[in-house]
């Protein structure tokens, strides 16, 4: 992605052209209407008047596979033809329609350059769900004006997380003297007060180094929470729950020993807060006192001590305290075959011989609050298997009748709240009721952890329902026996992921085949558009608390980008910004800096194809706009659509070389700066070289570097405005 910086921050920037490629990967985005953005436009090839698909399918398939393999992580996509009952009729035979479309395209060109429409701005979160009080954008309402985005129109009813204590509110809103330091090291503070540890097969943190302090938390593989013996082994300092099982007078120092960067005064204040509001801190302290009393009274010490944290929805929490000598917090491993253990609602404290950490069952209602102690200091319950949907008496009766009729097919009606529904409800913005979304880097970890929990449950279902999902494939073993293929590598228990599972090989292959089917039916793509998110969009910055930066709110960034992306698609398909559209294929990916971007290929109707250099110039520009004629376009292009030499790192405070630099060739991998080009030309391979004239317009960066038209990323003025 290109970036430029004086006080510019890369946001709406566009990456280098990726000609002739079709991308398709997994699912559709989740958004609606935009116009304050910039887009890079590229023409894959000069279109032919007689557009035939013969001989091009093999090449297109190869390019599509290359893009699928090289796409960023966490991508999603879709392929959709624009329905037209007259597709089989050549548009250029209808001269009246052709002239009308050319006239319309001229109008849009005029509107874009005259700033007629202005910036696209969402009207803020003005809609309040009557069921769960979540604040939503108007564009997030369903077509029937209901609110399914937050609580499935009232079907999901769970307890809302309480507002934090006064101390925590001040720390999150910048009203505390230690707010800046707390937000910077919030994960360290949480680990110091957590009862369990967080682990992943591989995890890392990415800092962009920009003046926004962009932060990305990334893991590979599964995640888990662990807890070990409640008494530290000899020679080791107490950590996690061990701290709460030790002398209260030593806890502040033990919290600080966990990480020396923590502020002593703030740790002392947080320690008092946990003692006052945390039920788990009180529980462990009670266990410590009981054990200490037994030792002092010299009463016989029994073998085990069990402490149950029972979450009874009707009776609230219950704390039972039997007796013992050495204890360890444990929740059954998620991989155990015993279903009763998997569904256990108890945190069992019992004697352990080796003291090794035990993985916790992620189905337990206390799984979230035991680790995210500062986010949920009151011990609010997380998801569990006992939360029922709020369907109403009549709906419950109908579901019961359906279930009785469906027992033979094992297809029962959903009655419980799913993981996805629960956390979709919990991540909503509810001013004055909860502040879960404002915990910065700890919020990043929470989202990743809960997403892994959701994926884990989906995979568990697929693993345990293989006979239902792929019964027709079980003849494969018999086929191998008949064919003589009896190698050990060929026989064994295999788990097949269906194409309905996003990100699975079958899903990726199916989406790629769908994209190629669109190309075979409608012809080669005519335009390649890249649209990236701007973290400084007004809709994002207006929702931030004092001290917050856009990267602290990944939920808000994705929602706003999704809504604006849908508006762009409406402009392209309905308003015909580029003319009449027959097909559109897009994929959404995430950059390493955590911002989403979309790659879009567009197939135009025959009457709207860009046949000449003049047609290309009408829709694609590679020059700095005249600030007198196009002030808004000039502001956007000079901020977000200018590249600089790879050796000059304008946004990176650490002075690192840009990722686009080809160290082997000692040059920019995107081939900037481009050559001065008096006119747009189409070369013998069918690629366009855009007009880049010598003018007196340039951009002056902070370090004194001048960038002229040779450094401009190709763009469309209408979408840029």
C-alpha positions as CSV (number, residue, x, y, z in Angstrom):
1,X,0.0,0.0,0.0
2,X,1.2,3.4,-0.8
3,X,1.7,6.0,1.9
4,X,2.7,9.6,2.2
5,X,3.3,11.7,5.2
6,X,3.9,15.2,6.1
7,X,1.2,15.3,8.6
8,X,-0.5,12.9,6.3
9,X,-1.5,9.4,7.6
10,X,-1.9,6.6,5.2
11,X,-5.5,5.6,5.1
12,X,-7.3,5.8,1.8
13,X,-4.1,4.8,0.1
14,X,-4.0,2.5,-2.8
15,X,-1.7,-0.3,-3.6
16,X,0.3,-0.8,-6.9
17,X,-1.7,-2.1,-9.8
18,X,-2.2,-5.8,-10.0
19,X,-3.3,-6.3,-13.6
20,X,-5.5,-8.9,-14.9
21,X,-6.1,-10.8,-11.7
22,X,-9.3,-12.1,-10.3
23,X,-9.6,-12.6,-6.6
24,X,-12.2,-14.6,-4.7
25,X,-12.0,-16.3,-1.3
26,X,-14.8,-16.7,1.2
27,X,-17.6,-14.5,2.5
28,X,-19.3,-11.2,1.8
29,X,-18.4,-8.1,3.8
30,X,-20.8,-6.6,6.4
31,X,-21.5,-2.9,5.4
32,X,-23.4,-0.1,3.6
33,X,-22.9,3.4,2.1
34,X,-19.5,5.5,1.4
35,X,-17.9,8.4,-0.5
36,X,-15.0,9.8,1.5
37,X,-12.4,7.4,0.2
38,X,-9.7,6.9,-2.4
39,X,-9.5,4.1,-4.9
40,X,-6.8,2.8,-7.1
41,X,-8.1,1.9,-10.6
42,X,-6.3,-0.3,-13.0
43,X,-7.2,-1.7,-16.4
44,X,-6.3,-5.4,-16.6
45,X,-6.2,-5.4,-20.4
46,X,-7.4,-3.4,-23.3
47,X,-10.9,-4.9,-24.1
48,X,-11.6,-6.3,-27.5
49,X,-14.6,-5.3,-29.5
50,X,-15.5,-8.9,-30.1
51,X,-15.1,-10.2,-26.6
52,X,-14.6,-13.9,-26.8
53,X,-13.6,-16.1,-23.8
54,X,-12.0,-18.9,-25.9
55,X,-8.4,-19.5,-25.0
56,X,-8.5,-17.2,-22.0
57,X,-9.9,-19.5,-19.4
58,X,-6.6,-21.3,-18.6
59,X,-4.7,-18.0,-18.2
60,X,-7.5,-16.6,-16.0
61,X,-7.6,-19.7,-13.8
62,X,-3.8,-19.5,-13.3
63,X,-4.0,-15.8,-12.3
64,X,-7.0,-16.5,-10.0
65,X,-5.1,-19.3,-8.2
66,X,-2.0,-17.0,-7.8
67,X,-4.1,-14.4,-6.1
68,X,-5.8,-16.9,-3.9
69,X,-2.5,-18.3,-2.7
70,X,-0.9,-14.9,-2.2
71,X,-3.8,-13.1,-0.5
72,X,-3.4,-11.7,3.0
73,X,-4.7,-13.6,6.0
74,X,-8.2,-13.2,7.2
75,X,-9.7,-12.5,3.8
76,X,-13.2,-12.9,2.5
77,X,-14.7,-12.5,-0.9
78,X,-17.7,-12.9,-3.2
79,X,-18.4,-13.1,-6.9
80,X,-21.7,-11.8,-8.2
81,X,-22.9,-11.2,-11.8
82,X,-25.2,-8.2,-12.3
83,X,-28.4,-9.6,-13.7
84,X,-29.4,-8.3,-17.2
85,X,-32.1,-10.0,-19.2
86,X,-30.5,-8.6,-22.4
87,X,-26.9,-9.9,-21.7
88,X,-26.9,-12.0,-24.9
89,X,-27.6,-8.9,-27.0
90,X,-24.5,-6.9,-27.9
91,X,-24.9,-3.4,-26.3
92,X,-23.1,-1.6,-29.0
93,X,-25.8,-2.6,-31.5
94,X,-28.2,-0.4,-29.5
95,X,-26.9,3.1,-30.4
96,X,-29.6,4.9,-28.4
97,X,-28.6,3.1,-25.2
98,X,-24.9,3.6,-25.9
99,X,-25.3,7.3,-26.3
100,X,-27.4,7.5,-23.1
101,X,-24.7,5.8,-21.1
102,X,-22.0,8.0,-22.5
103,X,-24.0,11.0,-21.6
104,X,-24.6,9.6,-18.1
105,X,-20.9,8.9,-17.7
106,X,-20.1,12.5,-18.7
107,X,-22.6,13.7,-16.0
108,X,-20.9,11.7,-13.3
109,X,-17.5,13.0,-14.4
110,X,-18.8,16.5,-14.0
111,X,-20.4,15.8,-10.7
112,X,-17.2,14.3,-9.3
113,X,-14.9,17.1,-10.4
114,X,-17.3,19.9,-9.3
115,X,-17.6,18.6,-5.7
116,X,-21.4,18.4,-6.3
117,X,-21.9,15.5,-3.9
118,X,-19.2,16.3,-1.3
119,X,-17.9,13.7,1.1
120,X,-19.9,10.7,2.2
121,X,-20.5,10.9,5.9
122,X,-22.5,8.4,8.0
123,X,-24.9,10.1,10.3
124,X,-23.4,8.5,13.4
125,X,-24.9,5.8,15.7
126,X,-28.3,7.4,16.0
127,X,-30.4,4.3,16.1
128,X,-31.1,2.6,19.4
129,X,-32.2,-1.0,19.5
130,X,-35.4,-1.2,21.6
131,X,-34.4,-4.7,22.8
132,X,-30.8,-4.5,24.0
133,X,-30.2,-0.7,23.8
134,X,-27.2,-1.1,21.4
135,X,-26.4,2.0,19.3
136,X,-26.4,1.3,15.6
137,X,-26.0,3.1,12.3
138,X,-29.2,3.6,10.4
139,X,-27.7,1.6,7.5
140,X,-27.3,-1.4,9.8
141,X,-31.1,-1.8,10.2
142,X,-32.7,-4.7,8.4
143,X,-35.0,-4.0,5.4
144,X,-38.0,-4.4,7.7
145,X,-36.6,-1.8,10.1
146,X,-35.7,-4.4,12.7
147,X,-32.4,-4.8,14.5
148,X,-30.8,-8.2,13.9
149,X,-27.2,-7.0,13.9
150,X,-27.0,-6.8,17.7
151,X,-29.5,-9.2,19.4
152,X,-31.3,-10.9,16.5
153,X,-34.3,-8.7,17.1
154,X,-34.6,-9.5,20.7
155,X,-34.0,-13.2,20.6
156,X,-30.7,-12.9,22.4
157,X,-31.2,-11.7,26.0
158,X,-28.1,-11.9,28.2
159,X,-26.8,-9.8,31.0
160,X,-25.1,-6.6,29.9
161,X,-21.6,-6.1,31.4
162,X,-21.8,-3.6,34.3
163,X,-20.2,-0.2,34.0
164,X,-16.6,-0.3,35.3
165,X,-15.8,1.1,38.7
166,X,-15.1,4.9,39.0
167,X,-11.3,4.2,39.0
168,X,-11.5,2.2,35.8
169,X,-13.7,4.8,34.1
170,X,-11.2,7.5,34.9
171,X,-8.3,5.3,33.6
172,X,-10.2,4.6,30.3
173,X,-11.4,8.2,29.7
174,X,-8.1,10.0,30.4
175,X,-9.2,11.6,33.7
176,X,-6.7,9.7,35.8
177,X,-3.0,10.9,36.1
178,X,-1.9,7.4,35.1
179,X,-4.3,7.0,32.1
180,X,-1.6,7.1,29.4
181,X,0.7,4.7,31.1
182,X,-2.2,2.3,31.9
183,X,-3.5,2.3,28.4
184,X,0.0,1.6,27.1
185,X,0.6,-1.3,29.4
186,X,-2.9,-2.5,29.9
187,X,-2.2,-6.1,29.0
188,X,0.6,-6.2,31.6
189,X,-1.7,-4.8,34.2
190,X,-4.4,-7.3,33.3
191,X,-1.9,-10.2,33.5
192,X,-0.8,-9.0,37.0
193,X,-4.4,-9.3,38.3
194,X,-5.7,-12.3,36.1
195,X,-6.5,-15.6,37.8
196,X,-5.5,-17.6,34.7
197,X,-2.8,-17.3,32.0
198,X,-3.4,-16.8,28.3
199,X,-1.5,-19.0,25.8
200,X,-1.4,-19.6,22.1
201,X,0.6,-21.8,19.7
202,X,2.1,-18.6,18.3
203,X,1.4,-15.0,19.2
204,X,3.0,-11.6,18.4
205,X,2.3,-8.0,18.5
206,X,2.8,-5.6,15.6
207,X,3.3,-1.9,15.9
208,X,3.1,0.2,12.8
209,X,5.5,2.9,14.2
210,X,3.2,5.6,12.9
211,X,2.1,8.6,14.9
212,X,-1.2,6.8,15.6
213,X,0.6,4.0,17.5
214,X,-1.2,1.4,15.4
215,X,-1.3,-2.0,17.3
216,X,-2.2,-5.4,16.0
217,X,-2.4,-8.6,18.1
218,X,-2.0,-11.8,16.0
219,X,-2.0,-15.5,16.9
220,X,-1.5,-18.7,14.9
221,X,-3.1,-21.9,16.0
222,X,-5.4,-22.4,19.1
223,X,-5.7,-20.3,22.2
224,X,-6.1,-21.5,25.8
225,X,-6.3,-20.4,29.4
226,X,-4.3,-22.2,32.0
227,X,-4.1,-22.4,35.8
228,X,-1.7,-24.4,38.0
229,X,-1.1,-25.0,41.6
230,X,-2.3,-22.2,43.9
231,X,1.0,-22.3,45.8
232,X,4.1,-21.3,44.0
233,X,6.9,-23.9,43.8
234,X,10.0,-23.3,45.8
235,X,12.2,-20.6,44.2
236,X,9.4,-19.1,42.1
237,X,7.4,-16.0,42.6
238,X,3.6,-16.2,42.9
239,X,1.7,-15.4,39.6
240,X,-1.9,-15.3,38.5
241,X,-4.3,-17.0,41.0
242,X,-1.3,-17.8,43.3
243,X,-1.2,-14.1,44.3
244,X,-4.8,-14.2,45.6
245,X,-3.9,-17.3,47.6
246,X,-1.1,-15.6,49.4
247,X,-0.8,-13.0,52.2
248,X,-2.9,-9.9,51.4
249,X,-0.1,-7.7,52.8
250,X,2.3,-9.0,50.1
251,X,-0.1,-8.9,47.1
252,X,0.8,-5.4,45.8
253,X,4.5,-6.3,45.7
254,X,3.7,-9.6,44.1
255,X,1.6,-7.9,41.4
256,X,4.6,-5.6,40.7
257,X,7.0,-8.5,40.6
258,X,5.0,-9.8,37.7
259,X,6.3,-6.9,35.6
260,X,8.6,-4.2,36.9
261,X,7.2,-1.5,34.6
262,X,3.9,-1.3,36.5
263,X,3.3,1.8,38.6
264,X,3.1,0.9,42.3
265,X,0.5,3.5,43.3
266,X,-1.8,2.4,40.4
267,X,-1.3,-1.3,41.3
268,X,-2.3,-0.5,44.9
269,X,-5.5,1.2,43.7
270,X,-6.3,-1.7,41.4
271,X,-5.7,-4.2,44.1
272,X,-8.2,-2.5,46.4
273,X,-10.7,-2.4,43.6
274,X,-10.4,-6.2,43.0
275,X,-10.7,-6.8,46.8
276,X,-13.9,-4.8,46.8
277,X,-15.7,-6.1,43.7
278,X,-14.2,-9.4,42.5
279,X,-16.1,-12.5,43.7
280,X,-13.1,-14.7,42.7
281,X,-10.6,-12.7,44.7
282,X,-12.9,-13.1,47.7
283,X,-13.3,-16.8,47.0
284,X,-9.6,-17.5,46.9
285,X,-9.0,-15.4,50.0
286,X,-11.7,-17.5,51.8
287,X,-10.0,-20.7,50.8
288,X,-6.7,-19.3,52.0
289,X,-8.2,-18.4,55.4
290,X,-9.8,-21.8,55.8
291,X,-6.6,-23.6,55.0
292,X,-4.6,-21.3,57.4
293,X,-7.1,-22.0,60.2
294,X,-6.8,-25.7,59.8
295,X,-3.0,-25.6,59.9
296,X,-3.0,-23.4,63.0
297,X,-5.6,-25.6,64.9
298,X,-3.6,-28.6,63.9
299,X,-6.7,-30.3,62.7
300,X,-6.2,-33.4,60.5
301,X,-5.6,-32.3,56.9
302,X,-7.8,-34.2,54.5
303,X,-6.5,-35.2,51.1
304,X,-8.3,-32.8,48.8
305,X,-9.9,-29.4,49.0
306,X,-12.7,-28.7,46.5
307,X,-14.0,-25.2,45.7
308,X,-16.9,-25.1,43.4
309,X,-18.0,-21.9,41.5
310,X,-21.5,-23.0,40.4
311,X,-23.3,-20.7,38.0
312,X,-26.9,-21.4,38.5
313,X,-29.0,-19.1,36.3
314,X,-31.8,-19.1,38.8
315,X,-29.9,-18.9,42.1
316,X,-26.8,-16.9,41.1
317,X,-23.3,-17.9,42.1
318,X,-22.8,-20.3,45.0
319,X,-19.5,-20.8,46.8
320,X,-19.0,-24.1,48.6
321,X,-15.8,-24.7,50.5
322,X,-14.8,-28.2,51.5
323,X,-11.3,-28.8,53.0
324,X,-7.7,-29.7,51.8
325,X,-4.0,-29.0,51.8
326,X,-2.7,-28.3,48.3
327,X,-5.1,-27.0,45.6
328,X,-5.0,-26.1,41.9
329,X,-7.6,-24.4,39.8
330,X,-8.7,-26.7,37.0
331,X,-11.4,-26.8,34.3
332,X,-11.7,-29.9,32.1
333,X,-9.6,-30.0,29.0
334,X,-11.8,-29.2,25.9
335,X,-10.5,-32.3,24.2
336,X,-11.7,-34.8,26.7
337,X,-14.3,-37.2,25.3
338,X,-16.6,-37.0,28.3
339,X,-19.5,-34.7,27.4
340,X,-20.4,-34.2,31.0
341,X,-16.9,-32.8,31.6
342,X,-17.1,-30.6,28.5
343,X,-20.3,-29.1,29.7
344,X,-19.2,-28.7,33.3
345,X,-20.2,-25.5,35.0
346,X,-17.8,-25.7,37.9
347,X,-14.3,-24.4,38.6
348,X,-12.9,-27.3,40.6
349,X,-10.1,-26.5,43.0
350,X,-8.4,-29.8,44.0
351,X,-5.2,-31.4,45.0
352,X,-2.5,-31.9,42.3
353,X,0.6,-34.0,42.5
354,X,2.9,-32.4,39.8
355,X,1.6,-28.8,39.8
356,X,1.7,-28.6,36.0
357,X,-0.8,-26.1,34.4
358,X,-4.1,-27.4,33.3
359,X,-6.0,-26.1,30.3
360,X,-9.4,-24.7,31.0
361,X,-12.7,-25.7,29.4
362,X,-13.7,-22.7,27.2
363,X,-17.4,-23.7,27.7
364,X,-17.3,-22.6,31.3
365,X,-19.2,-19.4,32.1
366,X,-16.2,-18.0,34.1
367,X,-13.7,-18.6,31.3
368,X,-13.7,-14.9,30.2
369,X,-13.7,-13.2,33.6
370,X,-11.0,-15.4,35.2
371,X,-8.4,-14.1,32.7
372,X,-9.8,-10.7,31.7
373,X,-10.0,-9.6,35.3
374,X,-9.8,-5.9,34.6
375,X,-12.5,-6.0,31.9
376,X,-14.9,-8.0,34.1
377,X,-13.9,-7.3,37.7
378,X,-17.3,-8.2,39.0
379,X,-17.0,-11.7,37.5
380,X,-19.7,-11.4,34.8
381,X,-20.5,-14.6,33.2
382,X,-19.4,-15.4,29.7
383,X,-21.0,-17.7,27.2
384,X,-22.1,-21.2,28.3
385,X,-24.3,-23.9,26.9
386,X,-27.3,-23.1,29.1
387,X,-28.3,-19.7,27.7
388,X,-31.6,-20.1,25.9
389,X,-33.0,-18.0,23.1
390,X,-35.9,-15.6,23.9
391,X,-38.4,-17.1,21.4
392,X,-41.7,-16.5,23.2
393,X,-44.2,-19.1,24.3
394,X,-45.8,-19.6,20.8
395,X,-42.4,-19.9,19.1
396,X,-41.3,-22.4,21.7
397,X,-44.4,-24.5,21.1
398,X,-43.9,-24.5,17.4
399,X,-40.2,-25.5,17.8
400,X,-41.2,-28.3,20.1
401,X,-43.6,-29.7,17.5
402,X,-41.0,-29.3,14.8
403,X,-38.4,-31.2,16.9
404,X,-40.8,-34.1,17.5
405,X,-41.2,-34.4,13.8
406,X,-37.5,-34.1,13.1
407,X,-36.1,-36.6,15.6
408,X,-35.4,-39.1,12.9
409,X,-33.3,-36.7,10.9
410,X,-31.3,-35.3,13.8
411,X,-32.2,-31.8,12.7
412,X,-33.5,-30.0,15.8
413,X,-34.5,-26.3,16.0
414,X,-32.0,-24.0,17.6
415,X,-33.0,-23.2,21.2
416,X,-29.7,-22.0,22.7
417,X,-27.8,-18.8,22.2
418,X,-24.7,-19.6,20.0
419,X,-21.2,-18.3,20.7
420,X,-21.4,-16.0,17.7
421,X,-24.7,-14.5,18.8
422,X,-23.5,-14.1,22.4
423,X,-20.3,-12.2,21.5
424,X,-22.0,-10.2,18.8
425,X,-24.3,-9.0,21.5
426,X,-21.5,-8.3,23.9
427,X,-19.4,-6.2,21.5
428,X,-22.1,-3.6,20.8
429,X,-21.8,0.0,21.9
430,X,-24.1,0.9,24.8
431,X,-23.1,4.3,26.2
432,X,-23.7,4.6,29.9
433,X,-24.2,0.8,30.3
434,X,-20.9,-0.8,29.4
435,X,-17.3,0.1,28.3
436,X,-16.1,-3.3,27.0
437,X,-15.0,-1.8,23.6
438,X,-12.7,0.8,25.2
439,X,-10.0,-1.4,26.7
440,X,-7.5,-0.8,23.9
441,X,-4.9,-3.5,23.4
442,X,-6.7,-5.7,25.9
443,X,-9.8,-5.5,23.8
444,X,-7.7,-6.7,20.8
445,X,-6.7,-9.8,22.8
446,X,-10.3,-10.3,23.9
447,X,-11.6,-10.3,20.3
448,X,-8.9,-12.7,19.1
449,X,-9.5,-15.1,22.1
450,X,-13.3,-15.1,21.7
451,X,-13.0,-15.6,17.9
452,X,-10.8,-18.6,18.5
453,X,-13.4,-20.0,20.9
454,X,-16.1,-19.6,18.3
455,X,-13.9,-21.3,15.6
456,X,-13.0,-24.0,18.1
457,X,-16.6,-24.9,18.8
458,X,-17.5,-24.9,15.0
459,X,-14.6,-27.3,14.4
460,X,-15.6,-29.5,17.3
461,X,-19.1,-29.8,15.8
462,X,-17.7,-30.7,12.4
463,X,-15.3,-33.2,14.0
464,X,-18.1,-34.9,15.9
465,X,-20.7,-34.9,13.1
466,X,-18.7,-36.2,10.2
467,X,-21.2,-39.1,9.6
468,X,-24.0,-36.5,9.1
469,X,-21.9,-34.1,7.0
470,X,-20.2,-36.5,4.6
471,X,-22.0,-39.8,4.7
472,X,-21.6,-40.2,1.0
473,X,-17.8,-40.2,1.3
474,X,-17.5,-43.2,3.6
475,X,-17.4,-45.5,0.6
476,X,-13.9,-44.2,0.0
477,X,-12.4,-46.9,2.3
478,X,-14.0,-49.7,0.4
479,X,-12.8,-48.2,-2.9
480,X,-9.2,-48.2,-1.6
481,X,-9.5,-51.8,-0.5
482,X,-10.7,-52.8,-3.9
483,X,-8.1,-50.8,-5.6
484,X,-5.2,-52.2,-3.5
485,X,-4.3,-48.8,-2.0
486,X,-3.7,-49.9,1.6
487,X,-0.8,-47.7,2.7
488,X,-0.9,-46.5,6.3
489,X,-0.9,-42.9,5.0
490,X,-4.1,-43.5,3.1
491,X,-6.1,-45.1,5.9
492,X,-7.0,-43.4,9.1
493,X,-9.5,-41.0,10.7
494,X,-9.9,-37.9,8.5
495,X,-11.9,-34.8,9.3
496,X,-13.4,-33.2,6.3
497,X,-14.2,-29.5,6.5
498,X,-17.2,-28.7,4.3
499,X,-17.4,-25.7,2.0
500,X,-19.7,-24.0,4.4
501,X,-16.8,-23.5,6.8
502,X,-15.2,-20.1,6.0
503,X,-11.5,-20.4,5.2
504,X,-11.5,-24.2,4.6
505,X,-9.8,-25.5,1.4
506,X,-13.2,-26.4,0.0
507,X,-14.7,-23.0,0.6
508,X,-11.7,-21.3,-1.0
509,X,-11.9,-23.6,-4.0
510,X,-15.6,-23.1,-4.4
511,X,-15.3,-19.3,-4.3
512,X,-12.5,-19.4,-6.8
513,X,-14.6,-21.6,-9.1
514,X,-17.6,-19.2,-8.7
515,X,-15.4,-16.3,-9.7
516,X,-14.1,-18.1,-12.8
517,X,-17.7,-19.1,-13.8
518,X,-18.6,-15.4,-13.8
519,X,-15.6,-14.7,-16.0
520,X,-16.5,-17.5,-18.4
521,X,-20.1,-16.3,-18.7
522,X,-19.5,-12.5,-18.8
523,X,-16.0,-12.1,-20.2
524,X,-12.7,-10.8,-18.8
525,X,-12.7,-8.1,-16.2
526,X,-12.2,-4.5,-17.4
527,X,-11.3,-2.7,-14.2
528,X,-9.3,-3.6,-11.0
529,X,-10.1,-1.4,-8.1
530,X,-8.5,-1.4,-4.6
531,X,-10.3,0.4,-1.8
532,X,-8.7,0.7,1.6
533,X,-9.9,1.9,5.0
534,X,-9.0,5.4,6.3
535,X,-8.6,5.2,10.1
536,X,-9.2,9.0,10.3
537,X,-12.7,8.9,8.8
538,X,-14.9,11.3,10.8
539,X,-17.3,8.4,11.7
540,X,-14.4,6.7,13.5
541,X,-12.7,9.6,15.2
542,X,-16.0,11.0,16.5
543,X,-16.6,7.8,18.5
544,X,-13.2,7.7,20.3
545,X,-12.8,8.6,23.9
546,X,-10.1,11.0,25.0
547,X,-6.7,9.3,24.7
548,X,-8.0,6.6,22.3
549,X,-6.6,6.2,18.7
550,X,-8.4,4.5,15.8
551,X,-6.4,1.3,16.2
552,X,-8.0,0.9,19.7
553,X,-11.4,0.2,18.1
554,X,-11.1,-2.6,15.5
555,X,-14.8,-3.2,15.8
556,X,-15.6,0.4,14.8
557,X,-13.1,0.4,11.9
558,X,-14.6,-2.7,10.4
559,X,-18.2,-1.5,10.8
560,X,-17.6,1.8,9.1
561,X,-15.5,0.3,6.3
562,X,-18.2,-2.2,5.6
563,X,-20.9,0.4,5.4
564,X,-18.8,2.6,3.1
565,X,-17.9,-0.3,0.9
566,X,-21.6,-1.1,0.3
567,X,-22.1,2.5,-0.7
568,X,-19.3,2.2,-3.2
569,X,-20.8,-0.9,-4.7
570,X,-24.1,1.0,-5.0
571,X,-22.4,3.8,-6.8
572,X,-20.7,1.4,-9.2
573,X,-23.7,-0.9,-9.9
574,X,-26.7,1.4,-9.5
575,X,-25.4,4.9,-10.3
576,X,-23.1,3.4,-13.1
577,X,-20.0,5.5,-12.2
578,X,-18.0,3.5,-14.8
579,X,-21.0,2.8,-17.0
580,X,-23.2,-0.3,-17.2
581,X,-21.8,-3.2,-15.1
582,X,-22.4,-6.8,-15.9
583,X,-20.4,-8.5,-13.2
584,X,-18.4,-7.6,-10.0
585,X,-16.1,-9.8,-8.0
586,X,-14.5,-8.7,-4.7
587,X,-12.4,-9.9,-1.9
588,X,-11.8,-8.3,1.5
589,X,-8.4,-8.7,3.1
590,X,-6.6,-7.3,6.2
591,X,-3.3,-5.5,6.1
592,X,-0.5,-6.2,8.6
593,X,-1.4,-2.9,10.2
594,X,-4.9,-4.2,11.0
595,X,-6.9,-2.2,8.4
596,X,-9.3,-3.8,6.0
597,X,-9.1,-3.3,2.2
598,X,-11.1,-4.6,-0.7
599,X,-9.9,-5.8,-4.2
600,X,-12.6,-5.5,-6.8
601,X,-12.7,-6.5,-10.4
602,X,-15.5,-5.1,-12.6
603,X,-16.8,-6.5,-15.9
604,X,-18.4,-3.7,-18.0
605,X,-21.1,-4.1,-20.5
606,X,-19.9,-3.9,-24.1
607,X,-21.3,-0.4,-24.6
608,X,-19.3,0.8,-21.6
609,X,-15.9,-0.8,-22.2
610,X,-12.9,1.5,-22.3
611,X,-11.9,1.2,-25.9
612,X,-9.6,4.2,-26.4
613,X,-7.1,6.3,-24.5
614,X,-9.7,9.0,-24.2
615,X,-12.1,6.6,-22.5
616,X,-9.4,5.7,-20.0
617,X,-8.5,9.3,-19.3
618,X,-12.2,10.0,-18.5
619,X,-12.2,7.5,-15.6
620,X,-8.6,7.0,-14.5
621,X,-6.1,9.7,-13.6
622,X,-2.4,9.4,-12.6
623,X,-1.8,13.2,-12.0
624,X,-2.2,15.6,-9.1
625,X,-5.6,17.4,-9.5
626,X,-5.7,21.1,-9.9
627,X,-6.4,22.5,-6.4
628,X,-8.3,25.5,-7.9
629,X,-10.7,23.3,-9.9
630,X,-10.9,20.2,-7.7
631,X,-10.0,21.2,-4.1
632,X,-11.4,18.1,-2.4
633,X,-9.9,15.7,-4.9
634,X,-6.5,17.5,-4.5
635,X,-6.6,17.1,-0.8
636,X,-7.4,13.4,-0.9
637,X,-4.9,12.6,-3.7
638,X,-2.0,14.5,-2.1
639,X,-2.6,12.9,1.3
640,X,-3.3,9.3,0.4
641,X,-2.3,8.6,-3.2
642,X,1.4,9.7,-3.4
643,X,4.3,7.3,-3.2
644,X,7.8,8.2,-2.1
645,X,11.2,6.6,-2.6
646,X,11.5,3.3,-0.7
647,X,14.5,4.6,1.1
648,X,12.5,7.4,2.6
649,X,10.2,6.1,5.4
650,X,7.9,9.0,6.2
651,X,5.5,7.2,8.4
652,X,8.0,5.0,10.3
653,X,9.5,6.5,13.3
654,X,12.0,3.7,13.5
655,X,13.5,4.5,10.1
656,X,12.8,1.2,8.5
657,X,12.8,0.7,4.8
658,X,9.4,0.3,3.1
659,X,8.0,-3.1,2.4
660,X,7.7,-2.3,-1.3
661,X,11.5,-2.1,-1.8
662,X,13.0,-5.0,-3.7
663,X,16.4,-5.4,-2.0
664,X,17.6,-7.8,-4.6
665,X,17.0,-5.4,-7.5
666,X,17.7,-2.3,-5.3
667,X,14.6,-0.7,-6.6
668,X,10.9,-0.2,-5.8
669,X,8.9,-3.4,-6.5
670,X,6.0,-1.3,-7.7
671,X,8.2,0.4,-10.3
672,X,7.9,4.0,-8.9
673,X,8.8,6.6,-10.1
674,X,6.9,6.1,-13.4
675,X,8.1,7.7,-16.6
676,X,6.7,11.0,-17.8
677,X,3.9,10.2,-20.2
678,X,2.4,13.0,-22.4
679,X,-0.6,10.9,-23.4
680,X,-2.2,7.7,-22.3
681,X,-1.1,4.8,-24.5
682,X,-2.0,1.1,-24.7
683,X,1.1,-1.0,-25.3
684,X,1.4,-4.1,-27.5
685,X,0.5,-6.4,-24.5
686,X,-2.7,-4.6,-23.9
687,X,-1.7,-2.7,-20.8
688,X,-2.3,1.0,-20.4
689,X,0.4,3.5,-19.5
690,X,-1.4,6.4,-17.9
691,X,-0.9,10.0,-18.8
692,X,1.6,11.7,-16.5
693,X,2.5,15.1,-17.8
694,X,5.1,17.5,-16.6
695,X,3.3,20.2,-14.6
696,X,4.1,22.7,-11.9
697,X,2.1,20.7,-9.3
698,X,3.9,18.7,-6.7
699,X,3.7,17.7,-3.0
700,X,6.3,18.9,-0.5
701,X,6.8,16.4,2.4
702,X,8.2,17.1,5.9
703,X,11.7,16.1,5.0
704,X,11.8,18.5,2.0
705,X,11.2,15.8,-0.6
706,X,9.2,16.9,-3.7
707,X,6.9,14.4,-5.4
708,X,5.4,15.1,-8.8
709,X,3.1,13.2,-11.2
710,X,5.6,10.4,-11.5
711,X,4.7,9.3,-7.9
712,X,0.9,9.4,-8.2
713,X,-1.0,6.2,-7.8
714,X,-3.7,5.8,-10.5
715,X,-7.2,6.7,-9.1
716,X,-10.7,7.7,-10.0
717,X,-11.6,11.2,-9.1
718,X,-15.2,10.5,-8.3
719,X,-14.4,7.7,-5.8
720,X,-11.5,9.8,-4.4
721,X,-13.9,12.7,-3.6
